Amino acid sequence: MTDDVTVATRLTEMEIRYSQLEDLVEQLSQLVREQADQIERLTEATKQLAGRLAQGGGGDPADPQADLPPHY
C-alpha cells in the first residue's frame, strides 16, 4: 500500500511541477513577444534616424558652429 501512496504522491508532485512549468513557459513566451515588438519599434526608429542623417538633418560635424544653440 505504501508503494501506491508513494507513487500517487510523486505523480501529484510531478503534475504540480508540470503545471508550474507550463505557466512559466507562457510567461516567457509573452516576454519574448513583447521584446520582439520592442526590437521592431527600435529598428524602425533607427531606420528613420539614419534616413534623417542621410538627408543632412544631422548638421555638418566638421563645423562646430553648427552645434551651437541659436543664442550664441
Sequence and secondary structure as in RCSB ss.txt:
>XXXX:A:sequence
MTDDVTVATRLTEMEIRYSQLEDLVEQLSQLVREQADQIERLTEATKQLAGRLAQGGGGDPADPQADLPPHY
>XXXX:A:secstr
 HHHHHHHHHHHHHHHHHHHHHHHHHHHHHHHHHHHHHHHHHHHHHHHHHHHHHTTTT  TT GGGGS TT 
